[in-house]
Structure formats: structure tokens, C-alpha cells
């Protein structure tokens, strides 16, 4: 697609320039030479070539747009003509060479729809049909709220395929969604791999067909209920992989109970039916790898009975617990079940792996560590081929079938894998270390001088002089400015630290965890200086803290006061604003108070110096007391964890004084 044919909305311009939509709106209002929009489909859209030329002329950043961002720009062309869900479905169909199924879009000959169709064709010619289809599918899943329900995160699909090892000629997924896991298997397998799949949802089954066909893969994807409408029922597979929907309730007419050889699950959850489904369709050497909800390994009742049958009949080979938040729309964790046919070989142990610590946070989501799939593959295959568990950082432990059955077939890895703290020597060492830290912090407390603050105060002789902060500002004794609404770059990312409400504690500003990039802003962003007082105001409450470091950005919910230290010290100003006297003045306020309308007492230099010394002494007491409290909590945790794990017990010959 030629750049001058692309049209952008204000949101798309913000993505292109790496700024907020509000910043683009400011540019449009303040700069007379901002590009002129074209009205298409009732929306103001801008030619990308004109926008890029304007950005470069004004020294703004021009980012390379991702394929998904370019597709979003195309959606802006027909916004108002049809629902985004329908337009994205049409994009998938056009990209796959299928007829558009939405009758309205198929018959619509408006300029917006025509421009959309031509622009999509150009995009396909430039980036390739497969790439455009995959990008459109991601947007389609997000628009319909189906991400994670009908497809598997790519990293998780890669892990399942690596655990499978050599990919056989036939692979089956009884709940294939849009075909992501089957696609990963085919890409890792032989050129002649044939894919079989079911999905009860007509739309997702059709998308899976289009997707796999576009990739040139031989597939037999059908719409239907795998528990009833299963034309593959009499076939055997060397590999069955699936991530069925978690925790679906079911009705008696939805399942052929003859396909549940080990027991009937509770009506509230179909999870343990999915575990049983592959068992009758696996070959003697086959494996089923299922991704299921975490409750499947420990829930009681009928599900526990099914687990006992699975374990007792030798159907279960391994369980792998995964990190939470791998899915886009939920923080739930997941469990991988590795299954085989009943009594296919003598199986007197089950391998339990705790991979819940292999996640790394990326923004608001969690992804697997880059080498997690390879390490888990090596760990599992070493066990499968040689019966050995590799020593390493991933907790893993083979558990005897008899032990599992004795404990109700609870398969939660953390229930069985020895933790570092369960080693008696380690537990005792940890307890001694925390006790030493408590002893040291207690000694630090004893070094403090005895509190005698009343000796440095007296009853006030009359009412103190007071002044509004606004009056002090007008007299030049302090200045103020509001914080900023900026896009965060995330934790531990390059940028300027941004102070948020949670960073104000005990009258001080703690080290912020988030950063922002102020170079993208079309305005001057004022940074804090050492000694600035950062204030949060809500209806009925004030919270203030001194920024001892400076060089930070205050977020939009905060106000910054910069006092003249020769007239009013920042520590005193923050303490006065935090006082219960100030809070009582705000009680009943229905709106956030204007901070500059608050009054504070005016202290002369000698009184101010005395009060400042008292506050500093009190802060030292608070910090040392807090460290001692934290040390006592650490001792308590080490002691109770040692007792709970069975690695420590009370000494019979000990006394209360020892």
C-alpha cells in the first residue's frame, strides 16, 4: 500500500508519533498548518503522507507502524458503516480468498467500504496474506472478547509442541478454536502432517479452516460437539493436543457418557471430561497434552474420583503447573496434563513439575522466560526416556502412584515437591539469620535517645498567626504546579521516574516504580526539585510528602508545592498538611479541596528549627521501629514455615527463658 493512500484517525496519528491522542488534539488546535482532514464515513481522517510530512517538519518522531496498527487505521475508514467485529471478519475472509459472509458489507458500495477493500488488497500485496490474516485474527479475537477462550498464547502452544517431541503424521485437537495449537504442531512437524480438529462454535471452526488452508496445511476441521458429533471417533492418533475452555457447565444431552470411561464430572465443570476424551483415541504409543484449569489437579468430589482412576490405571504421565496471567484477558494460571492410554506400560510414578516461577512480567501481562520451553522439554523427555529427573532450577519430583492415591490423588506440584525451606538445615539456618537481624534492630532501638519531646514544647501563648498557602504564593514564599497526565513506559524502563499517589508514605516520597518519556510531549514538563512537597488531595483527605531526590515527574492527580526553605521548611509543611487538624477542616468536603486555600501556622525561625529537629528525631525513631517490626515478622514467618513444612519442631528440653 502506498503511503499516500493510507488514511489515519487522530488515534492512529498518536500511535505514529508515539504520543497521546490528547497531544495530537493540541497540535491540531495550536498549529494552523496541521493537515486538513478528509471526511469519510462520517469520520475525520488524514492522509498519512501529509501527517508524516508535518511531523518531520515540526521535529516530531515518526514511528514505524506495526501491521496491526495499519489494520486499525483501515478500520477507521469504515467506522460507523458496520461493527468492528463484522469488518474484521470480512478482513479475514478477503485475506483468505473467501466471500464476505456479512450481507450488508457484501452489498455496501459506499466510498468508505470501497476504500477499505482497496486498501486491504494493497496491504496484502505488501505484507503477504498470511501476515495480514494473523494480525487481523489478533484484532478480531480482542474485539469479540474471545482471546484465550478460542486460541492459545503462542508461547504456550510452542511449549505444548516441544513437549510432544517428534510430530507424527496425524494430530488431533478436540477443541481447536481458531487452530493456533494445530498450526504450531504442523509448523514443527513433517510436511505431510494432517490436522484434525473440532470446535463447537461455527465461526471459530470456519476461521480455523481458513487459517490452516491459507498456510497450505491439509486439515479436517469440523464444527461439532466432540463428545457427540465425532466422525474421528474410530481413528487413533499418536498425538492429541488441546486447550479446551475452562470450567464450562454442561447438560446431560451434551455428552455421550460412554465416552467418559473413568467417571462423570460434576455438572458445574466439564474439565474432567476433557481429560478423559483423548484416552479412547490414543494409539498405544500416543500421548495427549491438555492445557486445563488449575483446579483440575486438586478439586474434590467426583473430580477427585476421576483423578484416582487416571492415576491408578497408569493414564497419567506428568503434570506441569504454569505461571498465572499468561492469557490476555485473565490472570488465571493453567496446568498441563500429559496422558497416555490406560495400562499402556507399567507406570508406577507420576512426574510433577512446578513451572509457576518461569514467568516474567511484560507490562500488565506475564510471558514465559525465553528458554522455558526448552528447559521443560529437556526435563520431561529425560524423565520419559530414562526415568531420571535432571537437577536444576525448575522444581520437579516423581511421586509414587500409591502415595498419590493415598492422598486423594491431589496432583498439585507444590503439594509434593520439596521446597528449599523444607530442608531442616536450611530452615534452621534461615531462622537463625532472621533472629540475628531482629537482635541487631532491637539493639539499634536501644541506641536511640529516650523520647523527651514535651521538654522542647510549651503551651502556646495565644493563637498563632496563620496564612493561606495562596497568600504565601502571591508573596513569593512558595510556588506550585499541577502534575501531568503522561503515558507510562512501565517498570524498570528507561525514562523519568513518575511520582504516583502510592509513592507518598509517612511524609516522604518513596522511590517511584514507573517511568515516563517526556521527550514525546509537545509541552514543557516541569520536574521536581529536592525539597518539593508533593500533595494528593481527595474529598475529605490530604496526603503530603517531601521529595528528597528531585528530577521526577508528578502524576496528574498530584500538586507540587515548592516552599522557600528560609521561610518554611518542606518537612514542616508536609507534616502540617498531614496533621489531623488539617484533616478535620476537610471533613464533610464533597469535592477535592484546592490546596492553596488551606491555612498553615506561621512559625519564626527559632520555633521552626526546634520543630524540624523534633520531626527528624521522630522520623529516626519511626524508621528504626519499622525495621525492628519487619525483622520480627521475618522471624515469625521462618519459624511458622519451618513448623508447617515439618522441618522444625519445638525442643522438649527448651525453656521459656532460652
PEBELCOR-V504165 format. One record per pair of residues at least 4 apart in sequence whose ideal C-beta (glycine too) atoms are under 8 Angstrom apart, sorted by the first residue. I is the first residue (numbers start at 1). J is the second residue. Records with the same first field share a line. If there is no record, write none. Layout:
I: J / J
This chain:
1: 5 / 6 / 70 / 119 / 122 / 123 / 125 / 126
2: 6 / 122
3: 48 / 49 / 52
4: 47 / 48 / 49
5: 118 / 119 / 122
6: 47 / 48 / 49 / 70 / 73 / 119
7: 38 / 40 / 45 / 46 / 47 / 48 / 73 / 76 / 77 / 115
8: 12 / 13 / 16 / 45 / 46 / 47 / 48 / 51 / 73 / 76
9: 13 / 43 / 44 / 45 / 46 / 73 / 76 / 79
10: 14 / 21 / 24 / 25 / 28 / 44
11: 15 / 21 / 72 / 76
12: 16 / 69 / 72 / 73 / 76
13: 17 / 24 / 46 / 51
14: 18 / 19 / 20 / 21 / 23 / 24
15: 63 / 65 / 69 / 72
16: 48 / 51 / 52 / 55 / 62 / 63 / 65 / 69
17: 23 / 24 / 55 / 60 / 61 / 62 / 63 / 520
18: 61 / 63 / 517 / 520
19: 23 / 24 / 60 / 487 / 520 / 521 / 522
20: 24 / 485 / 486 / 487
21: 25
22: 26 / 485
23: 27 / 520 / 521 / 522
24: 28
25: 29
26: 30 / 522 / 523
27: 31 / 34 / 58 / 522
28: 34
31: 54 / 58
33: 54 / 57
34: 54
35: 46 / 47 / 50 / 51 / 54
36: 46 / 50
37: 44 / 45 / 46
38: 44 / 45 / 46 / 47
39: 43 / 44 / 45
40: 45 / 77 / 111 / 112 / 115
41: 77 / 78 / 79 / 80 / 81 / 110 / 111 / 112
42: 80
43: 76 / 79 / 80
45: 76 / 77
46: 50 / 51
47: 51
48: 52 / 73
49: 53
50: 54
51: 55
52: 56 / 62
53: 57
54: 58
55: 60 / 61 / 62
56: 60 / 62
60: 522
61: 520
65: 69 / 70 / 73
66: 70 / 135
67: 71 / 123 / 127 / 131 / 132 / 135
68: 72 / 135 / 138 / 139
69: 73
70: 74 / 123
71: 75 / 91 / 123 / 132 / 135 / 136 / 139
72: 76 / 139
73: 77
74: 78 / 91 / 116 / 119 / 120 / 123
75: 79 / 84 / 87 / 88 / 139
77: 112 / 115 / 116 / 119
78: 82 / 87 / 112 / 113 / 116
79: 84
81: 87 / 105 / 108 / 110 / 112 / 113
82: 86 / 87 / 102 / 104 / 105 / 108
83: 87
84: 88 / 143
85: 89 / 140 / 143 / 144
86: 90 / 102 / 104 / 105
87: 91 / 105 / 116
88: 92 / 136 / 139 / 140 / 143
89: 93 / 101 / 102 / 140 / 203
90: 94 / 100 / 101 / 102 / 105
91: 95 / 120 / 132 / 136 / 140
92: 96 / 133 / 136 / 137 / 140 / 207 / 210
93: 98 / 99 / 100 / 101 / 210
94: 98 / 100 / 117 / 120 / 121 / 124
95: 120 / 124 / 129 / 132 / 133 / 136 / 214
96: 129 / 133 / 210 / 211 / 213 / 214
97: 129 / 214
98: 210
99: 106
100: 105 / 106
101: 106
102: 106
103: 107
104: 108
105: 113
108: 113
109: 113 / 114
110: 114
111: 115
112: 116
113: 117
114: 118
115: 119
116: 120
117: 121
118: 122
119: 123
120: 124 / 132
121: 125
122: 126
123: 127 / 132
124: 128 / 129 / 132
127: 131 / 132
128: 132
129: 133 / 214
130: 134 / 214 / 215
131: 135
132: 136
133: 137 / 210 / 211 / 214
134: 138
135: 139
136: 140
137: 141 / 151 / 178 / 207 / 211
138: 142 / 147
139: 143
140: 144 / 146 / 207
141: 146 / 147 / 150 / 151 / 178
142: 147 / 328
145: 149 / 329
146: 150 / 151 / 204
147: 151 / 327 / 328 / 329
148: 152 / 153 / 327 / 328 / 329 / 330
149: 177 / 245
150: 177 / 178 / 199 / 201 / 204
151: 177 / 178 / 179 / 180
152: 156 / 157 / 160 / 177 / 180 / 181 / 243 / 291
153: 157 / 326 / 327 / 328
154: 158 / 180 / 184
155: 159 / 326 / 367 / 368 / 372 / 373
156: 160 / 243 / 291 / 322 / 326 / 334 / 368
157: 161 / 180 / 181 / 183 / 184
158: 162 / 184 / 373
159: 163 / 336 / 368 / 372 / 373 / 376 / 377
160: 164 / 181 / 184 / 241 / 243 / 289 / 291 / 336
161: 167 / 181 / 184 / 185 / 188 / 241
162: 188 / 373 / 374 / 376 / 377
163: 289 / 320 / 336 / 338 / 376 / 377 / 380
164: 185 / 239 / 241 / 287 / 289
165: 377 / 381
166: 189
167: 171 / 185 / 186 / 188 / 189 / 190 / 193 / 239
168: 189 / 190 / 193 / 237 / 238 / 239
169: 190 / 192 / 193 / 194 / 238
170: 193 / 194 / 196 / 235 / 237 / 238 / 239
171: 182 / 185 / 186 / 189 / 193 / 194 / 195 / 196 / 237 / 239 / 240 / 241
172: 196 / 197 / 232 / 235 / 237 / 239 / 240 / 241 / 281
173: 179 / 181 / 182 / 195 / 196 / 197 / 198 / 240 / 241 / 242
174: 197 / 198 / 226 / 230 / 240 / 242 / 244 / 274 / 277 / 278
175: 198 / 199 / 200 / 226 / 242 / 243 / 244 / 245 / 274
176: 181 / 182 / 197 / 198 / 199 / 205 / 208 / 221 / 242
177: 181 / 199 / 204 / 208 / 243
178: 204 / 207 / 208 / 211
179: 183 / 195 / 197 / 207 / 208 / 209 / 211 / 212 / 219 / 221
180: 184
181: 185 / 241 / 242 / 243
182: 186 / 195 / 197 / 208 / 212 / 217 / 219 / 241
183: 187 / 211 / 212 / 215 / 217
184: 188
185: 189 / 193 / 195 / 239 / 241
186: 193 / 195 / 212 / 215 / 217
187: 215
189: 193
192: 218
193: 217 / 218
194: 218 / 219 / 220
195: 212 / 217 / 218 / 219 / 220 / 221
196: 219 / 220 / 221 / 232 / 235 / 237
197: 205 / 208 / 219 / 220 / 221 / 222
198: 205 / 221 / 222 / 223 / 224 / 225 / 226 / 229 / 230 / 232
199: 204 / 205 / 208 / 221 / 223 / 224
200: 223 / 224 / 225 / 226
201: 205 / 223
202: 206 / 223
203: 207
204: 208
205: 209 / 221 / 222 / 223
206: 210 / 223
207: 211
208: 212 / 219 / 221
209: 213 / 219 / 221
210: 214
211: 215
212: 217 / 219 / 221
213: 217 / 219
220: 232
222: 229 / 231
224: 228 / 229 / 230
225: 229 / 230 / 254
226: 230 / 277
227: 254 / 255 / 256 / 259 / 273 / 277
228: 254 / 255 / 256
230: 259
232: 281
233: 281
235: 281
236: 281 / 282 / 283 / 286
237: 278 / 281 / 282 / 283 / 286
238: 282 / 283 / 285 / 286 / 287
239: 286 / 287 / 288 / 289
240: 278 / 281 / 282 / 286 / 287 / 288 / 289 / 290
241: 288 / 289 / 290
242: 274 / 278 / 288 / 289 / 290 / 291
243: 290 / 291 / 292 / 334
244: 248 / 270 / 271 / 274 / 290 / 292
245: 270
246: 271 / 292 / 293 / 332 / 334
247: 268 / 269 / 270 / 271 / 293 / 295
248: 269 / 270
249: 267 / 268 / 269 / 270
250: 254 / 255 / 265 / 267 / 270 / 273
251: 267
255: 259 / 260 / 270 / 273
257: 264
259: 276 / 277 / 280
260: 264 / 265 / 273 / 276
261: 276 / 279 / 280 / 342
262: 276 / 279 / 306 / 309 / 310 / 313 / 315
263: 272 / 276 / 302 / 305 / 306 / 309
264: 302
265: 269 / 270 / 271 / 272 / 273 / 302 / 303 / 306
266: 301 / 302 / 303
269: 293 / 295 / 299 / 303
270: 274
271: 275 / 292 / 293 / 295 / 296 / 303
272: 276 / 296 / 302 / 303 / 306 / 307
273: 277
274: 290 / 292
275: 290 / 292 / 296 / 306 / 310 / 337 / 339
276: 306
277: 281
278: 282 / 288 / 290 / 339
279: 288 / 315 / 339 / 341 / 342
282: 286 / 287 / 288 / 339 / 340 / 341
283: 341
284: 341 / 344
285: 344
286: 340 / 341
287: 317 / 338 / 339 / 340
288: 337 / 338 / 339 / 340
289: 336 / 337 / 338 / 339
290: 336 / 337 / 339
291: 334 / 335 / 336 / 337
292: 296 / 334 / 335 / 336 / 337
293: 332 / 334 / 335
294: 298 / 321 / 332 / 333 / 334 / 335
295: 299
296: 303 / 335 / 337
297: 307 / 319 / 321 / 335 / 410 / 411 / 412
298: 410 / 411 / 412 / 415
299: 303 / 304
300: 304 / 408
301: 305
302: 306
303: 307
304: 308 / 408 / 409 / 410
305: 309
306: 310
307: 311 / 409 / 411
308: 312 / 405 / 408 / 409
309: 313 / 315
310: 315 / 316 / 339 / 409
311: 315 / 316 / 350 / 401 / 404 / 405 / 409 / 411
312: 401 / 405
313: 342 / 343
314: 340 / 342 / 343 / 344 / 345 / 346 / 347 / 401
315: 339 / 340 / 341 / 342
316: 337 / 338 / 339 / 347 / 350 / 411
317: 338 / 339 / 340 / 347 / 350 / 351 / 384
318: 336 / 337 / 338 / 350 / 351 / 352 / 353 / 380 / 383 / 384
319: 335 / 336 / 337 / 338 / 350 / 351 / 352 / 353 / 411 / 413
320: 335 / 336 / 338 / 353 / 355 / 376 / 380 / 413
321: 333 / 335 / 353 / 354 / 355 / 356 / 412 / 413 / 414
322: 326 / 333 / 334 / 335 / 336 / 355 / 356 / 358 / 359 / 368
323: 333 / 355 / 356 / 357 / 358 / 359 / 366 / 368
324: 331 / 332 / 333 / 356 / 359 / 366
325: 330 / 331 / 333 / 359 / 365 / 366
326: 333 / 334 / 359 / 365 / 366 / 367 / 368
327: 332 / 334
328: 365
333: 356
338: 380
340: 344 / 345 / 347
347: 401
348: 400 / 401
349: 398 / 399 / 400 / 401
350: 398 / 399 / 401 / 404 / 411
351: 380 / 383 / 389 / 396 / 397 / 398
352: 396 / 397 / 398 / 399 / 411 / 413 / 416 / 417
353: 376 / 379 / 380 / 394 / 395 / 396 / 413
354: 394 / 395 / 396 / 413 / 414 / 417
355: 372 / 376 / 394
356: 414
357: 394 / 395
358: 368 / 369 / 372 / 375 / 376 / 394
359: 366 / 367 / 368 / 369
360: 366 / 367 / 368 / 369
361: 365 / 366 / 491
362: 366 / 367
363: 490
368: 372 / 373
371: 375
372: 376
373: 377
374: 378
375: 379 / 392 / 394
376: 380 / 394
377: 381
378: 382 / 390
379: 383 / 389 / 390 / 392 / 394 / 396
380: 384
381: 385
382: 386 / 388 / 389 / 390
383: 387 / 388 / 389 / 396 / 398
389: 396 / 397 / 398
390: 396
395: 413 / 417 / 419
396: 413 / 417
397: 413 / 416 / 417 / 418
399: 403 / 404 / 416
400: 404
401: 405
402: 406
403: 407 / 416
404: 409 / 410 / 411
405: 409
407: 415
410: 415
411: 415
412: 416
413: 417
414: 419
418: 422 / 423
419: 645
420: 426
421: 426 / 427 / 430 / 638 / 641 / 642 / 645 / 647
422: 426 / 427 / 645 / 646 / 647
423: 427 / 647
424: 428 / 647 / 648
425: 429
426: 430 / 647
427: 431 / 638 / 641 / 642 / 645 / 647 / 648
428: 432 / 642 / 647 / 648
429: 433
430: 434 / 638 / 642
431: 435 / 635 / 638 / 639 / 642 / 648
432: 436
433: 437
434: 438 / 631 / 634 / 635 / 637 / 638
435: 439 / 635
436: 440
437: 441 / 631 / 634 / 635
438: 442 / 628 / 631 / 632 / 634 / 635
439: 443
440: 444 / 631
441: 445 / 624 / 627 / 628 / 630 / 631
442: 446 / 628 / 631
443: 447
444: 448 / 624 / 627 / 628
445: 624 / 625 / 628
448: 620 / 621 / 624
449: 617
451: 617 / 621
452: 456
453: 457 / 614 / 617 / 618
456: 610 / 613 / 614
457: 614
460: 464
464: 601 / 602 / 603
465: 601 / 602
466: 599 / 600 / 601 / 602
467: 471 / 472 / 599 / 600 / 602
468: 472 / 596 / 597 / 598 / 599
469: 473 / 478 / 480 / 561 / 595 / 596 / 597 / 598 / 599 / 600
470: 474 / 596 / 597
471: 475
472: 477 / 478 / 563 / 567 / 568
473: 477 / 478 / 479 / 480 / 596
476: 564
477: 563 / 564 / 567 / 568
478: 561 / 562 / 563 / 564 / 567 / 568
479: 561 / 562
480: 559 / 560 / 561 / 562 / 595 / 596
481: 526 / 559 / 560
482: 554 / 556 / 558 / 559 / 560
483: 499 / 553 / 554 / 555 / 556 / 557 / 558 / 559 / 560
484: 521 / 525 / 553 / 554 / 555 / 556
485: 555 / 556
486: 498 / 516 / 518 / 521 / 525 / 553 / 555 / 556
487: 516 / 517 / 520
488: 498 / 514 / 515 / 516
489: 493 / 494 / 495 / 514 / 515 / 516 / 517
490: 514 / 515
491: 513 / 514 / 515
492: 513
493: 515
494: 515 / 517
495: 515 / 516 / 517 / 518
496: 515 / 516 / 517 / 518 / 525 / 527 / 551 / 552 / 553
497: 511 / 512 / 514 / 515 / 551 / 552 / 553
498: 512 / 514 / 515 / 516 / 552 / 553 / 554 / 555
499: 503 / 504 / 509 / 512 / 528 / 534 / 547 / 552 / 553 / 554 / 555 / 558
500: 512 / 514 / 555 / 557 / 558
501: 536 / 543 / 555 / 557 / 558
503: 509 / 510 / 511 / 512 / 513 / 545
504: 508 / 509 / 510 / 534 / 536 / 543 / 544 / 545
505: 510 / 545
506: 545 / 619 / 622
507: 544 / 545 / 546 / 571 / 574 / 575 / 578 / 619
508: 545 / 546 / 548 / 574
509: 534 / 545 / 546 / 547 / 548 / 549 / 552
511: 549
512: 552
516: 553
518: 525 / 553
521: 525
525: 553
526: 560
527: 550 / 551 / 552 / 553
528: 532 / 534 / 547 / 550 / 551 / 552 / 553 / 554 / 560
529: 547 / 550 / 551 / 562
530: 547 / 548 / 549 / 550
531: 546 / 547 / 548 / 550 / 562 / 563 / 565 / 570
532: 546 / 547 / 550 / 560 / 561 / 562 / 570
533: 544 / 545 / 546 / 547 / 560 / 561 / 562 / 563 / 570 / 573 / 574 / 577
534: 544 / 545 / 546 / 547 / 554 / 558 / 559 / 560 / 561
535: 542 / 543 / 544 / 558 / 559 / 560 / 561 / 577 / 595
536: 542 / 543 / 544 / 557 / 558
537: 541 / 542 / 559 / 592 / 593 / 595
538: 542 / 592
539: 586 / 589 / 590 / 591 / 592 / 593
540: 583 / 586 / 587 / 588 / 589
541: 583 / 586
542: 577 / 578 / 582 / 583 / 586 / 593 / 595 / 598
543: 578
544: 573 / 574 / 577 / 578
545: 574
546: 570 / 571 / 574
547: 552
554: 558 / 559 / 560
559: 595
561: 573 / 595
563: 567 / 568 / 569 / 570 / 573
564: 568
565: 569 / 570
568: 572 / 573 / 600 / 603 / 608
569: 573 / 608 / 612
570: 574
571: 575 / 612 / 615 / 616
572: 576 / 603 / 608 / 611 / 612 / 615
573: 577 / 600
574: 578
575: 579 / 615
576: 582 / 600 / 601
577: 582 / 595 / 598 / 600
578: 582
579: 583
580: 584
581: 585
582: 586 / 598
583: 587
585: 598
586: 593
589: 593
593: 597 / 598
603: 607 / 608 / 611
604: 608
605: 609
606: 610
607: 611
608: 612
609: 613
610: 614
611: 615
612: 616
613: 617
614: 618
615: 619
616: 620
617: 621
618: 622
619: 623
620: 624
621: 625
622: 626
623: 627
624: 628
625: 629
626: 630
627: 631
628: 632
629: 633
630: 634
631: 635
632: 636
633: 637
634: 638
635: 639
636: 640
637: 641
638: 642
639: 643 / 648
640: 644
641: 645
642: 647 / 648
643: 648 / 649
650: 654
654: 658
